[in-house]
Amino acid sequence: MRYLLTEMPSLNVQQDVKSALKGAAKSCGLSREQIVDQVNDLARRFGLKLGPRGLSKDSLDKLLDPADSEHRLHLDALNLLCHVTGDFRALDVLAACHGMGLKVIGPEDAALLAKAKRNEQIKKLKQDIALIERHGAAVLPQIEGNKQRQK
């Protein structure tokens, strides 16, 4: 889906992402120092560069300050902060900014969604079977045609 510039939702999400990360850091049960240590440890293990000497507490404070527009959040830092805090609301902010109803879901919701889709498929197959039982082979081309249009 493409938007005209005048209809487009804001794609400048830095402030909202920072707010979500700030909430994640506050509610995760770790001190900011512990967050910095874990982020730096993961960055080293995965070969990611977060500045010349890694992430400092001062840098973290600036990255989590929604009012600070000078210090931009790096993609690797976003990823690591979400992982360390166990909170992915910041990714949800990114998904939602496109105005298309996108949402980040966890494994439980993904399983529910997969189940709902399978149930819809089963419902459709039962309808097809009922049609065949009522009308015989004459409806097979119609059923096959419906399948082709659904793809």
Secondary structure, 3 states (H helix, E strand, C coil): CCCCCCCCCCCCCHHHHHHHHHHHHHHCCCCHHHHHHHHHHHHHHHCCCCCCCCCCHHHHHHHCCCCCCCCCCCHHHHHHHHHHHCCCHHHHHHHHCCCCCCCCCCHHHHHHHHHHHHHHHHHHHHHHHHHHHHHHHHHHHHHHHHHHHHC
